[in-house]
Amino acid sequence: LVATFCSTGTRSFFLHPTEAYHGDLGCPGADDLLLALSNSGETEEVLRLIPPIREAGVPLLAITASAKSSLGSQ
């Protein structure tokens, strides 16, 4: 998805959930959108991103198999 967005001129980057806690969490800002993809919507490393992303004012769009999952309900 990142490569497709970049090829259309849309600024984007991949944020690995584990690496986010080692410095990459400072990359997204309020002018960005976090697109979170998770089959179960219950992956711990993805769910840990939600509070700091919310605090930074970054909008979240989640794609998951279950709207009732922890991620889907966000």
All heavy atoms as TSV, in Angstrom:
chain	resi	resn	atom	element	x	y	z
A	1	LEU	N	N	0.813	-1.201	0.000
A	1	LEU	CA	C	0.000	0.000	0.000
A	1	LEU	C	C	0.856	1.265	0.000
A	1	LEU	O	O	0.508	2.230	-0.674
A	1	LEU	CB	C	-0.929	0.009	1.213
A	1	LEU	CG	C	-2.093	-0.961	1.175
A	1	LEU	CD1	C	-2.835	-0.965	2.501
A	1	LEU	CD2	C	-3.039	-0.644	0.057
A	2	VAL	N	N	1.936	1.237	0.773
A	2	VAL	CA	C	2.808	2.409	0.831
A	2	VAL	C	C	3.374	2.719	-0.551
A	2	VAL	O	O	3.376	3.871	-0.990
A	2	VAL	CB	C	3.937	2.213	1.863
A	2	VAL	CG1	C	4.987	3.303	1.745
A	2	VAL	CG2	C	3.354	2.189	3.263
A	3	ALA	N	N	3.838	1.712	-1.261
A	3	ALA	CA	C	4.398	1.922	-2.599
A	3	ALA	C	C	3.342	2.475	-3.548
A	3	ALA	O	O	3.631	3.365	-4.352
A	3	ALA	CB	C	4.963	0.613	-3.149
A	4	THR	N	N	2.124	1.988	-3.451
A	4	THR	CA	C	1.049	2.492	-4.311
A	4	THR	C	C	0.746	3.948	-3.991
A	4	THR	O	O	0.604	4.775	-4.897
A	4	THR	CB	C	-0.222	1.636	-4.148
A	4	THR	OG1	O	0.082	0.292	-4.520
A	4	THR	CG2	C	-1.352	2.151	-5.011
A	5	PHE	N	N	0.630	4.284	-2.712
A	5	PHE	CA	C	0.377	5.675	-2.345
A	5	PHE	C	C	1.497	6.579	-2.849
A	5	PHE	O	O	1.241	7.648	-3.412
A	5	PHE	CB	C	0.242	5.826	-0.830
A	5	PHE	CG	C	-1.045	5.303	-0.270
A	5	PHE	CD1	C	-1.055	4.585	0.910
A	5	PHE	CD2	C	-2.256	5.536	-0.903
A	5	PHE	CE1	C	-2.236	4.093	1.443
A	5	PHE	CE2	C	-3.441	5.056	-0.374
A	5	PHE	CZ	C	-3.442	4.333	0.804
A	6	CYS	N	N	2.746	6.161	-2.648
A	6	CYS	CA	C	3.884	6.970	-3.097
A	6	CYS	C	C	3.881	7.165	-4.605
A	6	CYS	O	O	4.200	8.248	-5.104
A	6	CYS	CB	C	5.197	6.337	-2.649
A	6	CYS	SG	S	5.500	6.517	-0.878
A	7	SER	N	N	3.494	6.134	-5.352
A	7	SER	CA	C	3.495	6.255	-6.812
A	7	SER	C	C	2.425	7.223	-7.312
A	7	SER	O	O	2.514	7.721	-8.431
A	7	SER	CB	C	3.307	4.873	-7.468
A	7	SER	OG	O	1.982	4.413	-7.289
A	8	THR	N	N	1.423	7.486	-6.480
A	8	THR	CA	C	0.389	8.453	-6.862
A	8	THR	C	C	0.677	9.838	-6.311
A	8	THR	O	O	-0.136	10.752	-6.456
A	8	THR	CB	C	-1.006	8.000	-6.365
A	8	THR	OG1	O	-1.012	7.994	-4.934
A	8	THR	CG2	C	-1.365	6.630	-6.898
A	9	GLY	N	N	1.815	9.991	-5.642
A	9	GLY	CA	C	2.193	11.290	-5.090
A	9	GLY	C	C	1.661	11.528	-3.689
A	9	GLY	O	O	1.762	12.641	-3.171
A	10	THR	N	N	1.105	10.501	-3.081
A	10	THR	CA	C	0.596	10.621	-1.723
A	10	THR	C	C	1.695	10.211	-0.745
A	10	THR	O	O	2.163	9.078	-0.779
A	10	THR	CB	C	-0.636	9.711	-1.521
A	10	THR	OG1	O	-1.622	10.053	-2.489
A	10	THR	CG2	C	-1.208	9.859	-0.130
A	11	ARG	N	N	2.109	11.145	0.096
A	11	ARG	CA	C	3.172	10.870	1.058
A	11	ARG	C	C	2.716	9.766	2.001
A	11	ARG	O	O	1.619	9.819	2.564
A	11	ARG	CB	C	3.483	12.138	1.854
A	11	ARG	CG	C	4.671	12.022	2.766
A	11	ARG	CD	C	4.953	13.340	3.457
A	11	ARG	NE	N	3.842	13.788	4.291
A	11	ARG	CZ	C	3.686	13.441	5.567
A	11	ARG	NH1	N	4.549	12.651	6.150
A	11	ARG	NH2	N	2.670	13.900	6.257
A	12	SER	N	N	3.538	8.742	2.162
A	12	SER	CA	C	3.204	7.640	3.057
A	12	SER	C	C	4.476	6.928	3.493
A	12	SER	O	O	5.510	7.025	2.846
A	12	SER	CB	C	2.252	6.650	2.375
A	12	SER	OG	O	2.859	6.040	1.269
A	13	PHE	N	N	4.381	6.224	4.617
A	13	PHE	CA	C	5.494	5.408	5.087
A	13	PHE	C	C	4.940	4.263	5.911
A	13	PHE	O	O	3.849	4.347	6.476
A	13	PHE	CB	C	6.526	6.222	5.880
A	13	PHE	CG	C	5.994	6.900	7.101
A	13	PHE	CD1	C	6.025	6.278	8.337
A	13	PHE	CD2	C	5.464	8.172	7.014
A	13	PHE	CE1	C	5.529	6.910	9.462
A	13	PHE	CE2	C	4.964	8.813	8.131
A	13	PHE	CZ	C	4.996	8.181	9.355
A	14	PHE	N	N	5.697	3.191	5.974
A	14	PHE	CA	C	5.321	2.007	6.743
A	14	PHE	C	C	5.812	2.187	8.170
A	14	PHE	O	O	6.969	2.525	8.399
A	14	PHE	CB	C	5.937	0.753	6.111
A	14	PHE	CG	C	5.643	-0.501	6.881
A	14	PHE	CD1	C	4.394	-1.091	6.809
A	14	PHE	CD2	C	6.610	-1.080	7.687
A	14	PHE	CE1	C	4.116	-2.252	7.525
A	14	PHE	CE2	C	6.339	-2.245	8.399
A	14	PHE	CZ	C	5.087	-2.825	8.316
A	15	LEU	N	N	4.925	1.984	9.130
A	15	LEU	CA	C	5.284	2.073	10.537
A	15	LEU	C	C	5.078	0.703	11.164
A	15	LEU	O	O	3.945	0.274	11.382
A	15	LEU	CB	C	4.406	3.115	11.243
A	15	LEU	CG	C	4.623	3.302	12.736
A	15	LEU	CD1	C	6.034	3.822	13.010
A	15	LEU	CD2	C	3.590	4.277	13.296
A	16	HIS	N	N	6.171	0.009	11.412
A	16	HIS	CA	C	6.090	-1.312	12.039
A	16	HIS	C	C	5.731	-1.116	13.502
A	16	HIS	O	O	6.352	-0.306	14.194
A	16	HIS	CB	C	7.433	-2.043	11.910
A	16	HIS	CG	C	7.359	-3.472	12.309
A	16	HIS	ND1	N	7.402	-3.866	13.627
A	16	HIS	CD2	C	7.219	-4.593	11.569
A	16	HIS	CE1	C	7.301	-5.174	13.681
A	16	HIS	NE2	N	7.184	-5.645	12.441
A	17	PRO	N	N	4.713	-1.814	14.015
A	17	PRO	CA	C	4.261	-1.574	15.384
A	17	PRO	C	C	5.342	-1.755	16.450
A	17	PRO	O	O	5.406	-0.978	17.398
A	17	PRO	CB	C	3.136	-2.581	15.596
A	17	PRO	CG	C	2.949	-3.319	14.346
A	17	PRO	CD	C	3.938	-2.845	13.347
A	18	THR	N	N	6.196	-2.739	16.292
A	18	THR	CA	C	7.244	-2.956	17.293
A	18	THR	C	C	8.295	-1.858	17.216
A	18	THR	O	O	8.743	-1.340	18.242
A	18	THR	CB	C	7.894	-4.340	17.098
A	18	THR	OG1	O	6.868	-5.339	17.187
A	18	THR	CG2	C	8.951	-4.605	18.155
A	19	GLU	N	N	8.685	-1.462	16.019
A	19	GLU	CA	C	9.690	-0.414	15.853
A	19	GLU	C	C	9.170	0.957	16.259
A	19	GLU	O	O	9.950	1.861	16.551
A	19	GLU	CB	C	10.191	-0.400	14.414
A	19	GLU	CG	C	10.963	-1.647	14.059
A	19	GLU	CD	C	11.315	-1.725	12.583
A	19	GLU	OE1	O	11.006	-0.787	11.835
A	19	GLU	OE2	O	11.906	-2.745	12.194
A	20	ALA	N	N	7.864	1.110	16.289
A	20	ALA	CA	C	7.282	2.386	16.693
A	20	ALA	C	C	7.749	2.777	18.097
A	20	ALA	O	O	7.974	3.949	18.379
A	20	ALA	CB	C	5.757	2.312	16.641
A	21	TYR	N	N	7.908	1.790	18.956
A	21	TYR	CA	C	8.325	2.063	20.326
A	21	TYR	C	C	9.829	2.248	20.472
A	21	TYR	O	O	10.312	2.491	21.567
A	21	TYR	CB	C	7.825	0.959	21.268
A	21	TYR	CG	C	6.365	1.156	21.540
A	21	TYR	CD1	C	5.414	0.470	20.806
A	21	TYR	CD2	C	5.940	2.072	22.485
A	21	TYR	CE1	C	4.072	0.684	21.023
A	21	TYR	CE2	C	4.602	2.299	22.706
A	21	TYR	CZ	C	3.666	1.596	21.978
A	21	TYR	OH	O	2.347	1.827	22.188
A	22	HIS	N	N	10.549	2.147	19.384
A	22	HIS	CA	C	11.991	2.359	19.421
A	22	HIS	C	C	12.367	3.603	18.628
A	22	HIS	O	O	13.445	3.680	18.055
A	22	HIS	CB	C	12.727	1.124	18.880
A	22	HIS	CG	C	12.517	-0.079	19.735
A	22	HIS	ND1	N	13.191	-0.275	20.918
A	22	HIS	CD2	C	11.684	-1.132	19.596
A	22	HIS	CE1	C	12.783	-1.398	21.465
A	22	HIS	NE2	N	11.868	-1.939	20.694
A	23	GLY	N	N	11.442	4.571	18.565
A	23	GLY	CA	C	11.751	5.854	17.950
A	23	GLY	C	C	10.869	6.250	16.791
A	23	GLY	O	O	10.738	7.430	16.497
A	24	ASP	N	N	10.241	5.292	16.108
A	24	ASP	CA	C	9.454	5.624	14.923
A	24	ASP	C	C	8.087	6.206	15.240
A	24	ASP	O	O	7.412	6.730	14.362
A	24	ASP	CB	C	9.266	4.392	14.030
A	24	ASP	CG	C	10.563	3.946	13.387
A	24	ASP	OD1	O	11.568	4.675	13.507
A	24	ASP	OD2	O	10.575	2.867	12.761
A	25	LEU	N	N	7.654	6.152	16.493
A	25	LEU	CA	C	6.347	6.673	16.868
A	25	LEU	C	C	6.281	8.187	16.716
A	25	LEU	O	O	5.198	8.756	16.612
A	25	LEU	CB	C	6.002	6.268	18.309
A	25	LEU	CG	C	4.555	6.413	18.737
A	25	LEU	CD1	C	3.614	5.691	17.781
A	25	LEU	CD2	C	4.360	5.883	20.136
A	26	GLY	N	N	7.430	8.828	16.650
A	26	GLY	CA	C	7.461	10.275	16.443
A	26	GLY	C	C	7.240	10.691	15.009
A	26	GLY	O	O	7.095	11.881	14.719
A	27	CYS	N	N	7.178	9.749	14.080
A	27	CYS	CA	C	7.019	10.081	12.662
A	27	CYS	C	C	5.633	10.605	12.303
A	27	CYS	O	O	5.525	11.621	11.633
A	27	CYS	CB	C	7.366	8.876	11.790
A	27	CYS	SG	S	9.081	8.378	11.885
A	28	PRO	N	N	4.547	9.935	12.684
A	28	PRO	CA	C	3.230	10.450	12.294
A	28	PRO	C	C	2.825	11.658	13.130
A	28	PRO	O	O	3.148	11.744	14.320
A	28	PRO	CB	C	2.281	9.272	12.544
A	28	PRO	CG	C	2.967	8.400	13.529
A	28	PRO	CD	C	4.440	8.629	13.349
A	29	GLY	N	N	2.126	12.591	12.473
A	29	GLY	CA	C	1.651	13.786	13.158
A	29	GLY	C	C	0.169	13.992	12.898
A	29	GLY	O	O	-0.480	13.200	12.203
A	30	ALA	N	N	-0.371	15.061	13.425
A	30	ALA	CA	C	-1.809	15.335	13.335
A	30	ALA	C	C	-2.285	15.499	11.893
A	30	ALA	O	O	-3.467	15.341	11.613
A	30	ALA	CB	C	-2.154	16.562	14.161
A	31	ASP	N	N	-1.378	15.814	10.968
A	31	ASP	CA	C	-1.749	15.950	9.557
A	31	ASP	C	C	-1.743	14.619	8.829
A	31	ASP	O	O	-2.018	14.569	7.631
A	31	ASP	CB	C	-0.795	16.907	8.835
A	31	ASP	CG	C	-0.937	18.328	9.330
A	31	ASP	OD1	O	-1.999	18.662	9.893
A	31	ASP	OD2	O	0.011	19.108	9.171
A	32	ASP	N	N	-1.422	13.547	9.527
A	32	ASP	CA	C	-1.345	12.218	8.936
A	32	ASP	C	C	-2.561	11.385	9.335
A	32	ASP	O	O	-3.389	11.815	10.141
A	32	ASP	CB	C	-0.065	11.506	9.398
A	32	ASP	CG	C	1.183	12.197	8.912
A	32	ASP	OD1	O	1.227	12.603	7.740
A	32	ASP	OD2	O	2.124	12.336	9.725
A	33	LEU	N	N	-2.641	10.209	8.776
A	33	LEU	CA	C	-3.675	9.225	9.103
A	33	LEU	C	C	-2.975	7.899	9.312
A	33	LEU	O	O	-2.143	7.497	8.494
A	33	LEU	CB	C	-4.670	9.098	7.945
A	33	LEU	CG	C	-5.647	7.921	8.005
A	33	LEU	CD1	C	-6.741	8.211	9.023
A	33	LEU	CD2	C	-6.251	7.650	6.649
A	34	LEU	N	N	-3.289	7.214	10.404
A	34	LEU	CA	C	-2.738	5.883	10.630
A	34	LEU	C	C	-3.738	4.858	10.113
A	34	LEU	O	O	-4.873	4.808	10.582
A	34	LEU	CB	C	-2.471	5.644	12.120
A	34	LEU	CG	C	-1.922	4.257	12.452
A	34	LEU	CD1	C	-0.518	4.095	11.887
A	34	LEU	CD2	C	-1.915	4.022	13.942
A	35	LEU	N	N	-3.325	4.098	9.121
A	35	LEU	CA	C	-4.139	3.013	8.585
A	35	LEU	C	C	-3.626	1.729	9.224
A	35	LEU	O	O	-2.522	1.286	8.937
A	35	LEU	CB	C	-4.015	2.945	7.056
A	35	LEU	CG	C	-4.689	1.777	6.356
A	35	LEU	CD1	C	-6.181	1.766	6.638
A	35	LEU	CD2	C	-4.414	1.849	4.857
A	36	ALA	N	N	-4.411	1.158	10.132
A	36	ALA	CA	C	-4.003	-0.041	10.870
A	36	ALA	C	C	-4.705	-1.250	10.273
A	36	ALA	O	O	-5.926	-1.283	10.180
A	36	ALA	CB	C	-4.348	0.097	12.346
A	37	LEU	N	N	-3.916	-2.243	9.876
A	37	LEU	CA	C	-4.449	-3.475	9.306
A	37	LEU	C	C	-4.174	-4.626	10.253
A	37	LEU	O	O	-3.029	-4.848	10.647
A	37	LEU	CB	C	-3.782	-3.776	7.953
A	37	LEU	CG	C	-3.846	-2.679	6.901
A	37	LEU	CD1	C	-2.984	-3.052	5.712
A	37	LEU	CD2	C	-5.265	-2.442	6.473
A	38	SER	N	N	-5.222	-5.360	10.631
A	38	SER	CA	C	-5.063	-6.494	11.529
A	38	SER	C	C	-6.220	-7.452	11.309
A	38	SER	O	O	-7.380	-7.036	11.353
A	38	SER	CB	C	-5.045	-6.029	12.984
A	38	SER	OG	O	-5.086	-7.130	13.873
A	39	ASN	N	N	-5.921	-8.714	11.081
A	39	ASN	CA	C	-6.985	-9.691	10.885
A	39	ASN	C	C	-7.826	-9.840	12.147
A	39	ASN	O	O	-9.044	-9.680	12.125
A	39	ASN	CB	C	-6.409	-11.041	10.463
A	39	ASN	CG	C	-7.492	-12.062	10.182
A	39	ASN	OD1	O	-8.471	-11.759	9.502
A	39	ASN	ND2	N	-7.334	-13.257	10.699
A	40	SER	N	N	-7.180	-10.111	13.272
A	40	SER	CA	C	-7.928	-10.353	14.506
A	40	SER	C	C	-8.388	-9.068	15.176
A	40	SER	O	O	-9.393	-9.058	15.876
A	40	SER	CB	C	-7.068	-11.143	15.496
A	40	SER	OG	O	-6.001	-10.340	15.969
A	41	GLY	N	N	-7.627	-8.004	15.007
A	41	GLY	CA	C	-7.934	-6.766	15.711
A	41	GLY	C	C	-7.583	-6.834	17.183
A	41	GLY	O	O	-7.969	-5.974	17.966
A	42	GLU	N	N	-6.816	-7.841	17.561
A	42	GLU	CA	C	-6.443	-8.046	18.964
A	42	GLU	C	C	-4.932	-8.153	19.160
A	42	GLU	O	O	-4.478	-8.531	20.236
A	42	GLU	CB	C	-7.118	-9.310	19.518
A	42	GLU	CG	C	-8.628	-9.277	19.489
A	42	GLU	CD	C	-9.232	-8.206	20.398
A	42	GLU	OE1	O	-8.551	-7.712	21.332
A	42	GLU	OE2	O	-10.403	-7.854	20.165
A	43	THR	N	N	-4.154	-7.813	18.156
A	43	THR	CA	C	-2.706	-7.929	18.235
A	43	THR	C	C	-2.145	-6.915	19.232
A	43	THR	O	O	-2.354	-5.712	19.079
A	43	THR	CB	C	-2.074	-7.701	16.849
A	43	THR	OG1	O	-2.727	-8.538	15.912
A	43	THR	CG2	C	-0.598	-7.990	16.855
A	44	GLU	N	N	-1.444	-7.415	20.249
A	44	GLU	CA	C	-0.972	-6.557	21.335
A	44	GLU	C	C	-0.125	-5.387	20.845
A	44	GLU	O	O	-0.317	-4.249	21.278
A	44	GLU	CB	C	-0.172	-7.380	22.342
A	44	GLU	CG	C	0.355	-6.546	23.498
A	44	GLU	CD	C	1.222	-7.338	24.452
A	44	GLU	OE1	O	1.259	-8.572	24.370
A	44	GLU	OE2	O	1.868	-6.691	25.287
A	45	GLU	N	N	0.819	-5.658	19.932
A	45	GLU	CA	C	1.708	-4.570	19.503
A	45	GLU	C	C	0.964	-3.486	18.729
A	45	GLU	O	O	1.347	-2.320	18.774
A	45	GLU	CB	C	2.911	-5.092	18.711
A	45	GLU	CG	C	2.578	-5.887	17.489
A	45	GLU	CD	C	2.474	-7.384	17.741
A	45	GLU	OE1	O	2.350	-7.820	18.887
A	45	GLU	OE2	O	2.510	-8.120	16.745
A	46	VAL	N	N	-0.108	-3.836	18.049
A	46	VAL	CA	C	-0.910	-2.825	17.349
A	46	VAL	C	C	-1.770	-2.054	18.354
A	46	VAL	O	O	-1.859	-0.830	18.300
A	46	VAL	CB	C	-1.784	-3.472	16.253
A	46	VAL	CG1	C	-2.727	-2.457	15.646
A	46	VAL	CG2	C	-0.915	-4.091	15.169
A	47	LEU	N	N	-2.375	-2.761	19.290
A	47	LEU	CA	C	-3.234	-2.105	20.280
A	47	LEU	C	C	-2.455	-1.147	21.169
A	47	LEU	O	O	-2.990	-0.123	21.593
A	47	LEU	CB	C	-3.947	-3.158	21.134
A	47	LEU	CG	C	-4.937	-4.043	20.390
A	47	LEU	CD1	C	-5.531	-5.086	21.325
A	47	LEU	CD2	C	-6.039	-3.220	19.735
A	48	ARG	N	N	-1.187	-1.451	21.423
A	48	ARG	CA	C	-0.351	-0.558	22.242
A	48	ARG	C	C	-0.098	0.775	21.566
A	48	ARG	O	O	0.248	1.750	22.229
A	48	ARG	CB	C	0.993	-1.229	22.547
A	48	ARG	CG	C	0.884	-2.358	23.543
A	48	ARG	CD	C	2.225	-3.004	23.831
A	48	ARG	NE	N	3.207	-2.004	24.242
A	48	ARG	CZ	C	4.517	-2.149	24.112
A	48	ARG	NH1	N	5.016	-3.253	23.581
A	48	ARG	NH2	N	5.334	-1.213	24.520
A	49	LEU	N	N	-0.276	0.844	20.259
A	49	LEU	CA	C	-0.063	2.090	19.522
A	49	LEU	C	C	-1.218	3.075	19.680
A	49	LEU	O	O	-1.039	4.278	19.498
A	49	LEU	CB	C	0.106	1.802	18.027
A	49	LEU	CG	C	1.349	1.075	17.589
A	49	LEU	CD1	C	1.294	0.800	16.102
A	49	LEU	CD2	C	2.578	1.899	17.928
A	50	ILE	N	N	-2.396	2.568	20.000
A	50	ILE	CA	C	-3.583	3.424	19.986
A	50	ILE	C	C	-3.489	4.598	20.963
A	50	ILE	O	O	-3.698	5.751	20.553
A	50	ILE	CB	C	-4.863	2.592	20.202
A	50	ILE	CG1	C	-5.058	1.649	19.012
A	50	ILE	CG2	C	-6.077	3.498	20.371
A	50	ILE	CD1	C	-6.176	0.644	19.177
A	51	PRO	N	N	-3.169	4.395	22.239
A	51	PRO	CA	C	-3.117	5.556	23.146
A	51	PRO	C	C	-2.145	6.663	22.712
A	51	PRO	O	O	-2.541	7.836	22.654
A	51	PRO	CB	C	-2.740	4.945	24.499
A	51	PRO	CG	C	-3.224	3.534	24.410
A	51	PRO	CD	C	-3.003	3.133	22.980
A	52	PRO	N	N	-0.878	6.332	22.383
A	52	PRO	CA	C	0.011	7.430	21.987
A	52	PRO	C	C	-0.389	8.083	20.658
A	52	PRO	O	O	-0.195	9.281	20.471
A	52	PRO	CB	C	1.395	6.783	21.886
A	52	PRO	CG	C	1.178	5.324	21.904
A	52	PRO	CD	C	-0.152	5.073	22.518
A	53	ILE	N	N	-0.970	7.303	19.760
A	53	ILE	CA	C	-1.432	7.870	18.488
A	53	ILE	C	C	-2.584	8.839	18.745
A	53	ILE	O	O	-2.652	9.926	18.172
A	53	ILE	CB	C	-1.841	6.739	17.513
A	53	ILE	CG1	C	-0.595	6.025	16.988
A	53	ILE	CG2	C	-2.702	7.256	16.374
A	53	ILE	CD1	C	0.318	6.869	16.131
A	54	ARG	N	N	-3.503	8.443	19.613
A	54	ARG	CA	C	-4.624	9.325	19.990
A	54	ARG	C	C	-4.107	10.598	20.653
A	54	ARG	O	O	-4.591	11.696	20.361
A	54	ARG	CB	C	-5.589	8.603	20.923
A	54	ARG	CG	C	-6.320	7.462	20.287
A	54	ARG	CD	C	-7.440	7.968	19.439
A	54	ARG	NE	N	-8.298	6.844	19.057
A	54	ARG	CZ	C	-8.923	6.783	17.921
A	54	ARG	NH1	N	-8.802	7.754	17.041
A	54	ARG	NH2	N	-9.675	5.760	17.621
A	55	GLU	N	N	-3.138	10.463	21.564
A	55	GLU	CA	C	-2.566	11.624	22.246
A	55	GLU	C	C	-1.912	12.590	21.266
A	55	GLU	O	O	-1.934	13.800	21.478
A	55	GLU	CB	C	-1.548	11.184	23.292
A	55	GLU	CG	C	-2.166	10.522	24.501
A	55	GLU	CD	C	-1.125	10.006	25.470
A	55	GLU	OE1	O	0.021	10.493	25.454
A	55	GLU	OE2	O	-1.469	9.091	26.253
A	56	ALA	N	N	-1.330	12.059	20.207
A	56	ALA	CA	C	-0.679	12.894	19.200
A	56	ALA	C	C	-1.689	13.522	18.235
A	56	ALA	O	O	-1.318	14.329	17.394
A	56	ALA	CB	C	0.342	12.065	18.418
A	57	GLY	N	N	-2.957	13.135	18.354
A	57	GLY	CA	C	-3.989	13.700	17.493
A	57	GLY	C	C	-4.008	13.114	16.095
A	57	GLY	O	O	-4.530	13.730	15.168
A	58	VAL	N	N	-3.430	11.929	15.934
A	58	VAL	CA	C	-3.386	11.273	14.624
A	58	VAL	C	C	-4.676	10.483	14.427
A	58	VAL	O	O	-4.995	9.604	15.232
A	58	VAL	CB	C	-2.165	10.324	14.519
A	58	VAL	CG1	C	-2.156	9.607	13.181
A	58	VAL	CG2	C	-0.877	11.089	14.735
A	59	PRO	N	N	-5.440	10.763	13.371
A	59	PRO	CA	C	-6.649	9.980	13.102
A	59	PRO	C	C	-6.292	8.528	12.795
A	59	PRO	O	O	-5.238	8.241	12.237
A	59	PRO	CB	C	-7.259	10.642	11.870
A	59	PRO	CG	C	-6.617	11.982	11.777
A	59	PRO	CD	C	-5.266	11.849	12.409
A	60	LEU	N	N	-7.176	7.619	13.182
A	60	LEU	CA	C	-6.950	6.186	13.011
A	60	LEU	C	C	-8.048	5.590	12.147
A	60	LEU	O	O	-9.231	5.809	12.398
A	60	LEU	CB	C	-6.941	5.493	14.377
A	60	LEU	CG	C	-6.926	3.971	14.399
A	60	LEU	CD1	C	-5.621	3.431	13.829
A	60	LEU	CD2	C	-7.145	3.458	15.812
A	61	LEU	N	N	-7.648	4.853	11.129
A	61	LEU	CA	C	-8.569	4.086	10.295
A	61	LEU	C	C	-8.140	2.638	10.413
A	61	LEU	O	O	-7.001	2.295	10.088
A	61	LEU	CB	C	-8.510	4.540	8.837
A	61	LEU	CG	C	-9.337	3.745	7.835
A	61	LEU	CD1	C	-10.820	3.848	8.168
A	61	LEU	CD2	C	-9.077	4.234	6.437
A	62	ALA	N	N	-9.015	1.787	10.915
A	62	ALA	CA	C	-8.675	0.383	11.138
A	62	ALA	C	C	-9.406	-0.508	10.147
A	62	ALA	O	O	-10.599	-0.320	9.906
A	62	ALA	CB	C	-9.034	-0.026	12.558
A	63	ILE	N	N	-8.685	-1.459	9.602
A	63	ILE	CA	C	-9.271	-2.496	8.753
A	63	ILE	C	C	-8.984	-3.824	9.437
A	63	ILE	O	O	-7.823	-4.194	9.626
A	63	ILE	CB	C	-8.685	-2.474	7.332
A	63	ILE	CG1	C	-9.000	-1.137	6.659
A	63	ILE	CG2	C	-9.254	-3.637	6.517
A	63	ILE	CD1	C	-8.402	-0.983	5.280
A	64	THR	N	N	-10.052	-4.497	9.835
A	64	THR	CA	C	-9.922	-5.749	10.559
A	64	THR	C	C	-11.110	-6.645	10.232
A	64	THR	O	O	-12.117	-6.171	9.701
A	64	THR	CB	C	-9.818	-5.487	12.083
A	64	THR	OG1	O	-9.635	-6.709	12.767
A	64	THR	CG2	C	-11.025	-4.765	12.619
A	65	ALA	N	N	-10.992	-7.915	10.532
A	65	ALA	CA	C	-12.056	-8.869	10.221
A	65	ALA	C	C	-13.272	-8.693	11.117
A	65	ALA	O	O	-14.359	-9.129	10.772
A	65	ALA	CB	C	-11.536	-10.301	10.327
A	66	SER	N	N	-13.096	-8.039	12.263
A	66	SER	CA	C	-14.199	-7.907	13.210
A	66	SER	C	C	-14.321	-6.486	13.725
A	66	SER	O	O	-13.422	-5.988	14.417
A	66	SER	CB	C	-13.996	-8.855	14.390
A	66	SER	OG	O	-14.978	-8.628	15.370
A	67	ALA	N	N	-15.444	-5.847	13.426
A	67	ALA	CA	C	-15.696	-4.502	13.938
A	67	ALA	C	C	-15.830	-4.501	15.455
A	67	ALA	O	O	-15.673	-3.478	16.101
A	67	ALA	CB	C	-16.953	-3.933	13.299
A	68	LYS	N	N	-16.099	-5.670	16.045
A	68	LYS	CA	C	-16.258	-5.775	17.490
A	68	LYS	C	C	-14.948	-6.042	18.209
A	68	LYS	O	O	-14.910	-6.095	19.432
A	68	LYS	CB	C	-17.269	-6.882	17.825
A	68	LYS	CG	C	-18.664	-6.554	17.333
A	68	LYS	CD	C	-19.633	-7.654	17.654
A	68	LYS	CE	C	-21.012	-7.293	17.121
A	68	LYS	NZ	N	-21.995	-8.338	17.402
A	69	SER	N	N	-13.849	-6.187	17.465
A	69	SER	CA	C	-12.542	-6.407	18.087
A	69	SER	C	C	-12.081	-5.115	18.769
A	69	SER	O	O	-12.652	-4.038	18.562
A	69	SER	CB	C	-11.517	-6.820	17.028
A	69	SER	OG	O	-11.268	-5.744	16.141
A	70	SER	N	N	-11.039	-5.219	19.565
A	70	SER	CA	C	-10.496	-4.043	20.246
A	70	SER	C	C	-10.067	-2.968	19.255
A	70	SER	O	O	-10.343	-1.794	19.455
A	70	SER	CB	C	-9.311	-4.445	21.122
A	70	SER	OG	O	-9.723	-5.343	22.123
A	71	LEU	N	N	-9.396	-3.366	18.180
A	71	LEU	CA	C	-8.974	-2.400	17.164
A	71	LEU	C	C	-10.169	-1.902	16.365
A	71	LEU	O	O	-10.300	-0.704	16.122
A	71	LEU	CB	C	-7.940	-3.023	16.230
A	71	LEU	CG	C	-7.397	-2.120	15.128
A	71	LEU	CD1	C	-6.688	-0.902	15.717
A	71	LEU	CD2	C	-6.465	-2.898	14.215
A	72	GLY	N	N	-11.051	-2.795	15.983
A	72	GLY	CA	C	-12.219	-2.413	15.198
A	72	GLY	C	C	-13.119	-1.424	15.899
A	72	GLY	O	O	-13.729	-0.556	15.272
A	73	SER	N	N	-13.206	-1.511	17.217
A	73	SER	CA	C	-14.067	-0.596	17.970
A	73	SER	C	C	-13.465	0.806	18.088
A	73	SER	O	O	-14.143	1.730	18.511
A	73	SER	CB	C	-14.357	-1.152	19.351
A	73	SER	OG	O	-13.176	-1.207	20.122
A	74	GLN	N	N	-12.199	0.949	17.710
A	74	GLN	CA	C	-11.552	2.254	17.759
A	74	GLN	C	C	-11.895	3.086	16.543
A	74	GLN	O	O	-11.671	4.238	16.479
A	74	GLN	CB	C	-10.037	2.087	17.877
A	74	GLN	CG	C	-9.593	1.455	19.155
A	74	GLN	CD	C	-9.857	2.328	20.365
A	74	GLN	OE1	O	-9.638	3.519	20.335
A	74	GLN	NE2	N	-10.352	1.727	21.422
